[in-house]
Amino acid sequence: MLGVSSPRRGEGTSRWLTRAIRGLLARRKLVAADLAAVAVASGPGSFTGLRIAFATAKALTLALELRLLLIPTLDILANSGDDQGERAEKLAAFLPYIGGEYHFACYHYSTRYTCYRRKRGYRAGRVDDLAALAGDGATLIGLAREDDREHILRAAPGCSATSYPKVQTLARLAWGGYQRGEWADIGRAEPIYSAGATPPSFISGMKRV
């Protein structure tokens, strides 16, 4: 990975993102025409952040005729702890959703892809469902609400309940997807929101437990 940029306190996401892209290219003595693809974390996440990220990514890919890669945030999270010791046989990544629920998905490690790959679709459920996964032998990694952390840690001692997706992991998964030709359809690409504005296509494809 060639560089990382973080917003200044109080700086709007849209203004920061365009400045960050220009700055990273300039520091590496590159221009936009040197790019081959754009990767974006596709959620679940906040409405404003995802809307701005998708609008910027689509504008770049269309204007410069680049490839677009969508990397689900849960997939990034599942692989963000991969450098912290022995790999888990079963792993479940989770993030807060609306109404006290969580988005989560189950993963297994693929030696072919050298990363954790999702075993089934994304699901939504409550903290008891996460505890049940731990009881079934899954290692949990994710971001729990403060009120739920004790419950999760009792069910899964040693699990990570305060983990965030890592930008380095996004870069690694995007590079793997690029090499395999896993391009997204720019016209149909849409984000997965955490609250409020969740697209119907995602709701219809999400299993509730």
N, C-alpha and C positions, 0 to 999 in steps of 0.2 A: 504494500500500500504506500502511495507516494505522499500522502498528506491528509490532515484532518483539520477542520475548522469548526469552531463553536461560536454561537451568537453572543454578543455583548449583552449585559443586563439591560433589559428594557427595549432591546432592539427587536423590531417586528420580524416575523419569520420570512415574509416575502422579500423584504429589503436585505436581510442577512443572507438568504440563500443565493440570490443573484450575485451579491458581493463576494461570497465565499467561492463560488464557482470561478469567477474571474480571477480572484486572488490565488487559488490553487493552481490554475493553469499558468498564471504569470510566474509563480515561484518555480515552476518546473520548465519554464520556457516553452510552453505548449500553447497552441491555439485550439479553438473549438473544432476546427476541421481535422485535428489529429485524433479526435475521439472516434471509437468504433461502436460504442454502446453506452446506454444510460441505465443504471439499476436504481430501483427505488423500493424501500420497504413498503409493502402494500397493506399493512395493518394486520390485526386490529390496532387502532390508534385514534387520536383526537380528530375531530372533524376538520378544524382549521389547518392543522399541520399536514394532514394527508391531502386535503384539497390543494394546498399550495404546492406540495411536493409533486403531486400528480400533474398539475397544470404546468409546472416548470419542466418536468421530465418529458411530457408529451410535446411541449413546444420545442424543446431541443431535438427530440427524435424526428419530428416532422420537418423542422427547418433544415436540419443537417443530414436527413435521411440515415439516421442511426438505428441500431437495434434497441429494443426496450426489454429489460428483464425485471420481472416482479418477484420480489422475495418476501414471502409472508413473514410478518414480525414474529409469530410463534416459531417458525422454522429457524429464524435467526437466534431467538432465545434458547431454543433446544440445543443449539450448537455453540452457544456462548460459554458454556462451562466445559467444553471438550478438552481444554488444555489444563484442567485442574485435577488430573490424576486418572485412576482407572475408569474406563468407560462402563456405563450402566448397561445391563442387558435390556431393561425396559426403562423408558424415560417418558415423563409427561411434562409438557410446558404449559404454563397458564398465565393469563393476564386478566385484570378486572374488566367486567362488562357492566351492563346496566342492571338496576334492580337487585343489587347484591349478588349477582351471578358472575361467573368467570367464563371466558373463552379458554378452551384447552384442546390439546391434541396429544396423541400418543405416538412415540417414535421408537425405532430400532436403529442400531448402527449398521450402516452399509459399507462393507469393505470395498465394494465396487465404486461407490461414489465418495468414499472416505469422509462421510459425514452422517449425522442422524437424519433418517428419512421418515416421513410421516407414514404411519401404518394404515390409518383410516382418515376420514374427513374431520373437519373441525367440529367441535361440539360446544354446547353451552350448558352449564349446570352450576350447582351451588357448592359451597365449601365441603359439604359431606361427600359429594361426588369425587372431589380431589382426594379426600381422606380414603375413600374406597379404593381408588387407584393405588395409593400407597400401600393399603392392606393387601392388594393383589401383587405386590412386589415391585411396583414402579418407583423409580427415583423421581422426585418432583423438583422442578426448577421454574421459578417465576416470581411474580410480584404480587404478594398478598396484601389485602387491606389490613390495616393495623388490628382491627377487631378480630380478624380471622387467623392471624399468624400463630397464636398459641394453639389453636385447634389443629392447624396443619402440622406444626412442629411436634405435637403429641402423636399424631398419626404417622408422621414420617420424620423421626429424629435424624438430624443431620442434613435435612433437605435445605435447599436454598429458597427462602421465601421473600427475599429482597433483591432479586436479580433483575438487571436490565439488559436488553439486547445490546450487543457490542457492534460498533460500526466496523471494526476489523472483521467480524464474522460476516456481516453483510457483504463486504468486499470479497471475502473468500468464497462464499456461496455463489455470488454473482459471477465470479471468474469461472467457477466450475460449470455453472449454467451456460455461460457464454461459449465455453469450449465444447459443450454438448449440443449447442444450437437450440437451447430452450427459450426461444423468443416469445414475447407476448404479442398478441394482436392489439395494436395501438388503439384501434377503433372501439374495441370491446373492453379494454382494460379499465377497471374501476377499483377503488380502494375498499377495504373492510373497516368500517367505523366501529368505535367502541361504544358509542352512545348516540341516541337521538336519531341520527340520519342514516342508520344501517340500510344499505340497498336491499330491496326485496329479493334480488337474485342470491344474495348471501344468506338471508333468512331462510329461503326455501331450500338451500343446500346444506343448512346447518342442522345437525342432529341434537335434539334436546334430551337430556338424560334425567 
